[in-house]
Amino acid sequence: MTDAQISMKVVDPKGKDQIKTLKYEGEMKSYDAYFTSGEGKVSDHDPCKVGEKKTTAGIYYEIK
């Protein structure tokens, strides 16, 4: 999938939101963005749209 419109919302351990639009990287065949965070629990919420279909995905993880 190279034509998706994907945004990523990362909530850092202090509760601050970072929202970025992901860019497709053809060499890696992936969508990328860079975020900063300190140690602690981080959540990632990813709304995406392909054509007219919208969906979301997300995870929680611990940065040590």
All heavy atoms as a GROMACS GRO file, in nm:
protein
  501
    1MET      N    1   0.085  -0.117   0.000
    1MET     CA    2   0.000   0.000   0.000
    1MET      C    3   0.090   0.124   0.000
    1MET      O    4   0.160   0.150   0.097
    1MET     CB    5  -0.086  -0.002   0.126
    1MET     CG    6  -0.224   0.036   0.103
    1MET     SD    7  -0.334   0.033   0.248
    1MET     CE    8  -0.249  -0.047   0.377
    2THR      N    9   0.090   0.197  -0.107
    2THR     CA   10   0.177   0.315  -0.116
    2THR      C   11   0.099   0.445  -0.123
    2THR      O   12   0.159   0.552  -0.122
    2THR     CB   13   0.268   0.306  -0.239
    2THR    OG1   14   0.185   0.301  -0.356
    2THR    CG2   15   0.357   0.184  -0.234
    3ASP      N   16  -0.034   0.437  -0.127
    3ASP     CA   17  -0.115   0.558  -0.145
    3ASP      C   18  -0.205   0.589  -0.026
    3ASP      O   19  -0.299   0.665  -0.038
    3ASP     CB   20  -0.199   0.546  -0.271
    3ASP     CG   21  -0.297   0.430  -0.266
    3ASP    OD1   22  -0.281   0.342  -0.179
    3ASP    OD2   23  -0.389   0.427  -0.349
    4ALA      N   24  -0.175   0.532   0.090
    4ALA     CA   25  -0.258   0.556   0.209
    4ALA      C   26  -0.226   0.693   0.269
    4ALA      O   27  -0.114   0.743   0.256
    4ALA     CB   28  -0.235   0.447   0.312
    5GLN      N   29  -0.325   0.752   0.335
    5GLN     CA   30  -0.305   0.874   0.412
    5GLN      C   31  -0.306   0.835   0.558
    5GLN      O   32  -0.411   0.800   0.611
    5GLN     CB   33  -0.416   0.974   0.384
    5GLN     CG   34  -0.422   1.019   0.240
    5GLN     CD   35  -0.545   1.103   0.214
    5GLN    OE1   36  -0.611   1.150   0.305
    5GLN    NE2   37  -0.578   1.122   0.087
    6ILE      N   38  -0.190   0.838   0.623
    6ILE     CA   39  -0.178   0.787   0.759
    6ILE      C   40  -0.124   0.896   0.851
    6ILE      O   41  -0.023   0.958   0.821
    6ILE     CB   42  -0.085   0.665   0.766
    6ILE    CG1   43  -0.134   0.556   0.671
    6ILE    CG2   44  -0.076   0.612   0.909
    6ILE    CD1   45  -0.040   0.439   0.657
    7SER      N   46  -0.192   0.916   0.963
    7SER     CA   47  -0.144   1.004   1.068
    7SER      C   48  -0.117   0.919   1.191
    7SER      O   49  -0.180   0.816   1.211
    7SER     CB   50  -0.249   1.110   1.104
    7SER     OG   51  -0.274   1.193   0.995
    8MET      N   52  -0.022   0.963   1.273
    8MET     CA   53   0.008   0.892   1.396
    8MET      C   54   0.004   0.990   1.512
    8MET      O   55   0.058   1.100   1.502
    8MET     CB   56   0.145   0.826   1.389
    8MET     CG   57   0.181   0.750   1.516
    8MET     SD   58   0.344   0.672   1.507
    8MET     CE   59   0.304   0.526   1.413
    9LYS      N   60  -0.065   0.949   1.618
    9LYS     CA   61  -0.070   1.029   1.740
    9LYS      C   62   0.001   0.950   1.849
    9LYS      O   63  -0.038   0.838   1.880
    9LYS     CB   64  -0.214   1.056   1.781
    9LYS     CG   65  -0.229   1.127   1.913
    9LYS     CD   66  -0.376   1.144   1.948
    9LYS     CE   67  -0.397   1.196   2.086
    9LYS     NZ   68  -0.541   1.205   2.120
   10VAL      N   69   0.106   1.008   1.905
   10VAL     CA   70   0.178   0.946   2.016
   10VAL      C   71   0.157   1.033   2.139
   10VAL      O   72   0.171   1.155   2.132
   10VAL     CB   73   0.329   0.934   1.982
   10VAL    CG1   74   0.408   0.889   2.103
   10VAL    CG2   75   0.349   0.838   1.866
   11VAL      N   76   0.120   0.970   2.249
   11VAL     CA   77   0.104   1.039   2.376
   11VAL      C   78   0.220   0.997   2.465
   11VAL      O   79   0.236   0.880   2.497
   11VAL     CB   80  -0.032   1.004   2.442
   11VAL    CG1   81  -0.047   1.081   2.573
   11VAL    CG2   82  -0.147   1.034   2.348
   12ASP      N   83   0.304   1.096   2.503
   12ASP     CA   84   0.423   1.064   2.582
   12ASP      C   85   0.386   1.040   2.728
   12ASP      O   86   0.272   1.059   2.769
   12ASP     CB   87   0.530   1.172   2.564
   12ASP     CG   88   0.499   1.305   2.630
   12ASP    OD1   89   0.411   1.312   2.717
   12ASP    OD2   90   0.566   1.403   2.595
   13PRO      N   91   0.483   0.996   2.810
   13PRO     CA   92   0.455   0.965   2.951
   13PRO      C   93   0.398   1.082   3.032
   13PRO      O   94   0.332   1.061   3.133
   13PRO     CB   95   0.591   0.922   3.005
   13PRO     CG   96   0.664   0.870   2.886
   13PRO     CD   97   0.620   0.958   2.774
   14LYS      N   98   0.422   1.205   2.988
   14LYS     CA   99   0.369   1.322   3.059
   14LYS      C  100   0.231   1.363   3.008
   14LYS      O  101   0.174   1.461   3.054
   14LYS     CB  102   0.466   1.439   3.046
   14LYS     CG  103   0.598   1.414   3.116
   14LYS     CD  104   0.691   1.531   3.103
   14LYS     CE  105   0.823   1.501   3.172
   14LYS     NZ  106   0.918   1.612   3.157
   15GLY      N  107   0.176   1.289   2.909
   15GLY     CA  108   0.043   1.318   2.856
   15GLY      C  109   0.041   1.413   2.738
   15GLY      O  110  -0.065   1.452   2.691
   16LYS      N  111   0.157   1.452   2.687
   16LYS     CA  112   0.164   1.544   2.574
   16LYS      C  113   0.144   1.469   2.442
   16LYS      O  114   0.208   1.367   2.418
   16LYS     CB  115   0.301   1.614   2.572
   16LYS     CG  116   0.315   1.713   2.459
   16LYS     CD  117   0.451   1.779   2.460
   16LYS     CE  118   0.465   1.869   2.339
   16LYS     NZ  119   0.602   1.916   2.321
   17ASP      N  120   0.054   1.522   2.356
   17ASP     CA  121   0.027   1.463   2.225
   17ASP      C  122   0.127   1.512   2.123
   17ASP      O  123   0.165   1.629   2.122
   17ASP     CB  124  -0.111   1.504   2.173
   17ASP     CG  125  -0.225   1.445   2.252
   17ASP    OD1  126  -0.200   1.361   2.340
   17ASP    OD2  127  -0.340   1.482   2.225
   18GLN      N  128   0.169   1.422   2.035
   18GLN     CA  129   0.244   1.456   1.915
   18GLN      C  130   0.170   1.391   1.799
   18GLN      O  131   0.150   1.270   1.799
   18GLN     CB  132   0.387   1.401   1.920
   18GLN     CG  133   0.472   1.459   2.030
   18GLN     CD  134   0.611   1.399   2.029
   18GLN    OE1  135   0.683   1.410   1.930
   18GLN    NE2  136   0.646   1.333   2.137
   19ILE      N  137   0.127   1.469   1.702
   19ILE     CA  138   0.053   1.417   1.588
   19ILE      C  139   0.132   1.451   1.462
   19ILE      O  140   0.167   1.567   1.439
   19ILE     CB  141  -0.088   1.477   1.580
   19ILE    CG1  142  -0.165   1.446   1.708
   19ILE    CG2  143  -0.162   1.424   1.457
   19ILE    CD1  144  -0.297   1.518   1.720
   20LYS      N  145   0.160   1.348   1.381
   20LYS     CA  146   0.236   1.368   1.258
   20LYS      C  147   0.175   1.286   1.145
   20LYS      O  148   0.118   1.180   1.168
   20LYS     CB  149   0.381   1.328   1.277
   20LYS     CG  150   0.451   1.412   1.382
   20LYS     CD  151   0.597   1.385   1.388
   20LYS     CE  152   0.659   1.474   1.496
   20LYS     NZ  153   0.802   1.459   1.501
   21THR      N  154   0.188   1.337   1.023
   21THR     CA  155   0.148   1.263   0.905
   21THR      C  156   0.267   1.178   0.863
   21THR      O  157   0.380   1.228   0.855
   21THR     CB  158   0.111   1.359   0.790
   21THR    OG1  159   0.000   1.438   0.834
   21THR    CG2  160   0.071   1.283   0.665
   22LEU      N  161   0.244   1.049   0.841
   22LEU     CA  162   0.352   0.960   0.803
   22LEU      C  163   0.383   0.972   0.655
   22LEU      O  164   0.293   0.991   0.573
   22LEU     CB  165   0.315   0.815   0.836
   22LEU     CG  166   0.278   0.786   0.981
   22LEU    CD1  167   0.257   0.636   1.000
   22LEU    CD2  168   0.381   0.838   1.078
   23LYS      N  169   0.510   0.961   0.623
   23LYS     CA  170   0.558   0.972   0.485
   23LYS      C  171   0.598   0.834   0.436
   23LYS      O  172   0.667   0.760   0.507
   23LYS     CB  173   0.678   1.067   0.480
   23LYS     CG  174   0.738   1.082   0.343
   23LYS     CD  175   0.860   1.172   0.348
   23LYS     CE  176   0.929   1.172   0.212
   23LYS     NZ  177   1.057   1.240   0.215
   24TYR      N  178   0.555   0.798   0.314
   24TYR     CA  179   0.593   0.668   0.260
   24TYR      C  180   0.738   0.671   0.216
   24TYR      O  181   0.781   0.760   0.143
   24TYR     CB  182   0.504   0.630   0.142
   24TYR     CG  183   0.537   0.492   0.088
   24TYR    CD1  184   0.502   0.378   0.159
   24TYR    CD2  185   0.609   0.477  -0.030
   24TYR    CE1  186   0.534   0.252   0.114
   24TYR    CE2  187   0.641   0.351  -0.077
   24TYR     CZ  188   0.604   0.239  -0.005
   24TYR     OH  189   0.637   0.113  -0.050
   25GLU      N  190   0.817   0.573   0.263
   25GLU     CA  191   0.957   0.559   0.225
   25GLU      C  192   0.970   0.436   0.136
   25GLU      O  193   0.964   0.323   0.184
   25GLU     CB  194   1.045   0.544   0.351
   25GLU     CG  195   1.043   0.664   0.443
   25GLU     CD  196   1.107   0.788   0.382
   25GLU    OE1  197   1.184   0.775   0.284
   25GLU    OE2  198   1.080   0.897   0.434
   26GLY      N  199   0.984   0.458   0.006
   26GLY     CA  200   0.987   0.349  -0.091
   26GLY      C  201   1.099   0.250  -0.071
   26GLY      O  202   1.081   0.130  -0.090
   27GLU      N  203   1.219   0.298  -0.033
   27GLU     CA  204   1.331   0.207  -0.014
   27GLU      C  205   1.307   0.108   0.100
   27GLU      O  206   1.351  -0.006   0.095
   27GLU     CB  207   1.459   0.286   0.012
   27GLU     CG  208   1.509   0.362  -0.109
   27GLU     CD  209   1.637   0.438  -0.082
   27GLU    OE1  210   1.704   0.410   0.020
   27GLU    OE2  211   1.670   0.525  -0.163
   28MET      N  212   1.238   0.154   0.204
   28MET     CA  213   1.209   0.067   0.319
   28MET      C  214   1.071   0.003   0.310
   28MET      O  215   1.037  -0.081   0.392
   28MET     CB  216   1.220   0.147   0.449
   28MET     CG  217   1.359   0.203   0.475
   28MET     SD  218   1.483   0.074   0.493
   28MET     CE  219   1.436   0.004   0.649
   29LYS      N  220   0.991   0.047   0.213
   29LYS     CA  221   0.854  -0.001   0.196
   29LYS      C  222   0.775   0.013   0.326
   29LYS      O  223   0.712  -0.081   0.374
   29LYS     CB  224   0.852  -0.144   0.145
   29LYS     CG  225   0.916  -0.158   0.008
   29LYS     CD  226   0.911  -0.298  -0.044
   29LYS     CE  227   0.979  -0.301  -0.180
   29LYS     NZ  228   0.995  -0.434  -0.233
   30SER      N  229   0.784   0.134   0.384
   30SER     CA  230   0.715   0.161   0.511
   30SER      C  231   0.676   0.307   0.518
   30SER      O  232   0.723   0.390   0.440
   30SER     CB  233   0.806   0.127   0.629
   30SER     OG  234   0.918   0.214   0.631
   31TYR      N  235   0.588   0.338   0.613
   31TYR     CA  236   0.550   0.476   0.643
   31TYR      C  237   0.625   0.517   0.769
   31TYR      O  238   0.626   0.443   0.867
   31TYR     CB  239   0.399   0.487   0.664
   31TYR     CG  240   0.321   0.477   0.535
   31TYR    CD1  241   0.283   0.355   0.483
   31TYR    CD2  242   0.288   0.591   0.465
   31TYR    CE1  243   0.212   0.347   0.364
   31TYR    CE2  244   0.218   0.585   0.345
   31TYR     CZ  245   0.180   0.462   0.295
   31TYR     OH  246   0.111   0.455   0.177
   32ASP      N  247   0.689   0.637   0.766
   32ASP     CA  248   0.776   0.677   0.875
   32ASP      C  249   0.744   0.818   0.926
   32ASP      O  250   0.699   0.904   0.851
   32ASP     CB  251   0.922   0.679   0.829
   32ASP     CG  252   0.973   0.545   0.784
   32ASP    OD1  253   0.917   0.442   0.826
   32ASP    OD2  254   1.071   0.542   0.707
   33ALA      N  255   0.775   0.839   1.053
   33ALA     CA  256   0.776   0.971   1.116
   33ALA      C  257   0.862   0.956   1.241
   33ALA      O  258   0.882   0.844   1.292
   33ALA     CB  259   0.637   1.019   1.154
   34TYR      N  260   0.913   1.065   1.292
   34TYR     CA  261   0.999   1.062   1.410
   34TYR      C  262   0.932   1.136   1.524
   34TYR      O  263   0.880   1.245   1.506
   34TYR     CB  264   1.136   1.122   1.377
   34TYR     CG  265   1.212   1.039   1.278
   34TYR    CD1  266   1.205   1.066   1.143
   34TYR    CD2  267   1.286   0.930   1.321
   34TYR    CE1  268   1.272   0.987   1.051
   34TYR    CE2  269   1.354   0.850   1.231
   34TYR     CZ  270   1.346   0.879   1.095
   34TYR     OH  271   1.412   0.801   1.005
   35PHE      N  272   0.936   1.074   1.643
   35PHE     CA  273   0.876   1.129   1.764
   35PHE      C  274   0.981   1.129   1.874
   35PHE      O  275   1.075   1.051   1.871
   35PHE     CB  276   0.757   1.044   1.809
   35PHE     CG  277   0.644   1.041   1.710
   35PHE    CD1  278   0.642   0.949   1.607
   35PHE    CD2  279   0.540   1.131   1.720
   35PHE    CE1  280   0.538   0.946   1.515
   35PHE    CE2  281   0.436   1.130   1.629
   35PHE     CZ  282   0.435   1.037   1.527
   36THR      N  283   0.962   1.216   1.974
   36THR     CA  284   1.050   1.218   2.090
   36THR      C  285   0.970   1.182   2.214
   36THR      O  286   0.850   1.209   2.221
   36THR     CB  287   1.115   1.356   2.109
   36THR    OG1  288   1.012   1.453   2.124
   36THR    CG2  289   1.203   1.391   1.991
   37SER      N  290   1.035   1.119   2.311
   37SER     CA  291   0.967   1.081   2.433
   37SER      C  292   1.070   1.052   2.541
   37SER      O  293   1.184   1.018   2.513
   37SER     CB  294   0.882   0.956   2.410
   37SER     OG  295   0.822   0.915   2.530
   38GLY      N  296   1.027   1.062   2.665
   38GLY     CA  297   1.110   1.022   2.777
   38GLY      C  298   1.072   0.880   2.819
   38GLY      O  299   0.998   0.812   2.751
   39GLU      N  300   1.123   0.838   2.932
   39GLU     CA  301   1.092   0.705   2.983
   39GLU      C  302   0.950   0.701   3.037
   39GLU      O  303   0.898   0.800   3.087
   39GLU     CB  304   1.189   0.667   3.093
   39GLU     CG  305   1.330   0.644   3.044
   39GLU     CD  306   1.423   0.597   3.154
   39GLU    OE1  307   1.379   0.580   3.270
   39GLU    OE2  308   1.541   0.579   3.124
   40GLY      N  309   0.888   0.584   3.026
   40GLY     CA  310   0.754   0.564   3.080
   40GLY      C  311   0.660   0.504   2.977
   40GLY      O  312   0.701   0.461   2.870
   41LYS      N  313   0.531   0.500   3.011
   41LYS     CA  314   0.429   0.440   2.924
   41LYS      C  315   0.392   0.538   2.813
   41LYS      O  316   0.362   0.654   2.839
   41LYS     CB  317   0.306   0.405   3.008
   41LYS     CG  318   0.204   0.326   2.931
   41LYS     CD  319   0.089   0.283   3.022
   41LYS     CE  320  -0.010   0.198   2.948
   41LYS     NZ  321  -0.120   0.154   3.036
   42VAL      N  322   0.393   0.489   2.692
   42VAL     CA  323   0.362   0.568   2.573
   42VAL      C  324   0.246   0.501   2.500
   42VAL      O  325   0.238   0.378   2.495
   42VAL     CB  326   0.485   0.576   2.479
   42VAL    CG1  327   0.452   0.647   2.351
   42VAL    CG2  328   0.601   0.643   2.550
   43SER      N  329   0.154   0.579   2.446
   43SER     CA  330   0.047   0.521   2.365
   43SER      C  331   0.057   0.575   2.223
   43SER      O  332   0.102   0.687   2.200
   43SER     CB  333  -0.090   0.551   2.424
   43SER     OG  334  -0.118   0.689   2.422
   44ASP      N  335   0.015   0.494   2.129
   44ASP     CA  336   0.023   0.524   1.987
   44ASP      C  337  -0.115   0.496   1.927
   44ASP      O  338  -0.166   0.386   1.938
   44ASP     CB  339   0.131   0.432   1.928
   44ASP     CG  340   0.130   0.423   1.778
   44ASP    OD1  341   0.062   0.503   1.713
   44ASP    OD2  342   0.198   0.335   1.725
   45HIS      N  343  -0.175   0.599   1.867
   45HIS     CA  344  -0.307   0.587   1.805
   45HIS      C  345  -0.294   0.626   1.659
   45HIS      O  346  -0.250   0.737   1.629
   45HIS     CB  347  -0.408   0.680   1.874
   45HIS     CG  348  -0.411   0.662   2.021
   45HIS    ND1  349  -0.487   0.565   2.082
   45HIS    CD2  350  -0.346   0.726   2.121
   45HIS    CE1  351  -0.470   0.571   2.212
   45HIS    NE2  352  -0.384   0.668   2.238
   46ASP      N  353  -0.333   0.538   1.568
   46ASP     CA  354  -0.309   0.560   1.426
   46ASP      C  355  -0.438   0.557   1.343
   46ASP      O  356  -0.480   0.451   1.299
   46ASP     CB  357  -0.215   0.453   1.371
   46ASP     CG  358  -0.087   0.441   1.453
   46ASP    OD1  359  -0.039   0.545   1.499
   46ASP    OD2  360  -0.038   0.330   1.469
   47PRO      N  361  -0.499   0.674   1.320
   47PRO     CA  362  -0.610   0.676   1.225
   47PRO      C  363  -0.553   0.671   1.084
   47PRO      O  364  -0.450   0.733   1.055
   47PRO     CB  365  -0.678   0.810   1.252
   47PRO     CG  366  -0.572   0.895   1.312
   47PRO     CD  367  -0.476   0.803   1.382
   48CYS      N  368  -0.613   0.593   0.995
   48CYS     CA  369  -0.566   0.590   0.857
   48CYS      C  370  -0.684   0.579   0.762
   48CYS      O  371  -0.793   0.538   0.799
   48CYS     CB  372  -0.464   0.479   0.834
   48CYS     SG  373  -0.522   0.315   0.875
   49LYS      N  374  -0.659   0.618   0.637
   49LYS     CA  375  -0.763   0.617   0.534
   49LYS      C  376  -0.702   0.563   0.406
   49LYS      O  377  -0.598   0.607   0.361
   49LYS     CB  378  -0.813   0.759   0.511
   49LYS     CG  379  -0.920   0.770   0.407
   49LYS     CD  380  -0.965   0.915   0.393
   49LYS     CE  381  -1.068   0.927   0.281
   49LYS     NZ  382  -1.106   1.066   0.259
   50VAL      N  383  -0.769   0.462   0.348
   50VAL     CA  384  -0.730   0.407   0.219
   50VAL      C  385  -0.854   0.416   0.131
   50VAL      O  386  -0.956   0.353   0.161
   50VAL     CB  387  -0.682   0.261   0.230
   50VAL    CG1  388  -0.646   0.207   0.093
   50VAL    CG2  389  -0.564   0.251   0.324
   51GLY      N  390  -0.848   0.496   0.026
   51GLY     CA  391  -0.968   0.523  -0.054
   51GLY      C  392  -1.069   0.593   0.035
   51GLY      O  393  -1.040   0.695   0.094
   52GLU      N  394  -1.188   0.538   0.046
   52GLU     CA  395  -1.292   0.594   0.132
   52GLU      C  396  -1.304   0.521   0.266
   52GLU      O  397  -1.384   0.558   0.350
   52GLU     CB  398  -1.427   0.591   0.060
   52GLU     CG  399  -1.431   0.682  -0.063
   52GLU     CD  400  -1.400   0.826  -0.028
   52GLU    OE1  401  -1.455   0.880   0.070
   52GLU    OE2  402  -1.316   0.887  -0.099
   53LYS      N  403  -1.224   0.416   0.285
   53LYS     CA  404  -1.232   0.337   0.407
   53LYS      C  405  -1.141   0.396   0.515
   53LYS      O  406  -1.023   0.419   0.494
   53LYS     CB  407  -1.190   0.193   0.380
   53LYS     CG  408  -1.206   0.102   0.499
   53LYS     CD  409  -1.171  -0.041   0.465
   53LYS     CE  410  -1.187  -0.128   0.587
   53LYS     NZ  411  -1.157  -0.268   0.560
   54LYS      N  412  -1.198   0.421   0.635
   54LYS     CA  413  -1.123   0.472   0.749
   54LYS      C  414  -1.116   0.365   0.856
   54LYS      O  415  -1.211   0.291   0.878
   54LYS     CB  416  -1.190   0.597   0.806
   54LYS     CG  417  -1.191   0.714   0.712
   54LYS     CD  418  -1.259   0.834   0.775
   54LYS     CE  419  -1.264   0.952   0.681
   54LYS     NZ  420  -1.327   1.068   0.743
   55THR      N  421  -1.002   0.358   0.925
   55THR     CA  422  -0.983   0.264   1.034
   55THR      C  423  -0.881   0.320   1.133
   55THR      O  424  -0.818   0.421   1.104
   55THR     CB  425  -0.938   0.125   0.981
   55THR    OG1  426  -0.941   0.032   1.087
   55THR    CG2  427  -0.800   0.132   0.920
   56THR      N  428  -0.866   0.259   1.248
   56THR     CA  429  -0.765   0.300   1.345
   56THR      C  430  -0.695   0.176   1.403
   56THR      O  431  -0.750   0.066   1.402
   56THR     CB  432  -0.825   0.380   1.462
   56THR    OG1  433  -0.923   0.299   1.528
   56THR    CG2  434  -0.889   0.509   1.416
   57ALA      N  435  -0.575   0.198   1.452
   57ALA     CA  436  -0.499   0.094   1.521
   57ALA      C  437  -0.420   0.163   1.631
   57ALA      O  438  -0.401   0.284   1.627
   57ALA     CB  439  -0.405   0.024   1.424
   58GLY      N  440  -0.374   0.089   1.728
   58GLY     CA  441  -0.296   0.151   1.834
   58GLY      C  442  -0.234   0.050   1.927
   58GLY      O  443  -0.274  -0.067   1.930
   59ILE      N  444  -0.133   0.095   2.001
   59ILE     CA  445  -0.065   0.011   2.099
   59ILE      C  446  -0.021   0.096   2.217
   59ILE      O  447  -0.016   0.219   2.209
   59ILE     CB  448   0.059  -0.060   2.039
   59ILE    CG1  449   0.162   0.045   1.991
   59ILE    CG2  450   0.023  -0.156   1.929
   59ILE    CD1  451   0.295  -0.013   1.953
   60TYR      N  452   0.009   0.031   2.328
   60TYR     CA  453   0.073   0.093   2.443
   60TYR      C  454   0.205   0.021   2.464
   60TYR      O  455   0.213  -0.100   2.447
   60TYR     CB  456  -0.013   0.076   2.570
   60TYR     CG  457  -0.140   0.156   2.566
   60TYR    CD1  458  -0.258   0.100   2.521
   60TYR    CD2  459  -0.142   0.288   2.609
   60TYR    CE1  460  -0.375   0.173   2.516
   60TYR    CE2  461  -0.258   0.361   2.605
   60TYR     CZ  462  -0.375   0.305   2.560
   60TYR     OH  463  -0.490   0.376   2.555
   61TYR      N  464   0.309   0.095   2.500
   61TYR     CA  465   0.436   0.031   2.528
   61TYR      C  466   0.515   0.112   2.630
   61TYR      O  467   0.486   0.229   2.654
   61TYR     CB  468   0.518   0.010   2.400
   61TYR     CG  469   0.534   0.132   2.313
   61TYR    CD1  470   0.647   0.212   2.323
   61TYR    CD2  471   0.436   0.166   2.220
   61TYR    CE1  472   0.661   0.324   2.243
   61TYR    CE2  473   0.450   0.278   2.142
   61TYR     CZ  474   0.563   0.356   2.152
   61TYR     OH  475   0.576   0.466   2.074
   62GLU      N  476   0.612   0.048   2.691
   62GLU     CA  477   0.693   0.109   2.797
   62GLU      C  478   0.833   0.138   2.744
   62GLU      O  479   0.899   0.051   2.689
   62GLU     CB  480   0.702   0.012   2.914
   62GLU     CG  481   0.770   0.067   3.037
   62GLU     CD  482   0.679   0.151   3.123
   62GLU    OE1  483   0.555   0.137   3.114
   62GLU    OE2  484   0.731   0.233   3.202
   63ILE      N  485   0.878   0.264   2.760
   63ILE     CA  486   1.014   0.302   2.722
   63ILE      C  487   1.097   0.307   2.849
   63ILE      O  488   1.061   0.374   2.945
   63ILE     CB  489   1.016   0.438   2.651
   63ILE    CG1  490   0.938   0.430   2.520
   63ILE    CG2  491   1.160   0.484   2.626
   63ILE    CD1  492   0.929   0.561   2.446
   64LYS      N  493   1.205   0.232   2.850
   64LYS     CA  494   1.293   0.224   2.968
   64LYS      C  495   1.429   0.280   2.936
   64LYS      O  496   1.476   0.279   2.829
   64LYS     CB  497   1.305   0.081   3.016
   64LYS     CG  498   1.172   0.025   3.061
   64LYS     CD  499   1.188  -0.116   3.110
   64LYS     CE  500   1.050  -0.168   3.154
   64LYS     NZ  501   1.058  -0.299   3.212
   0.00000   0.00000   0.00000
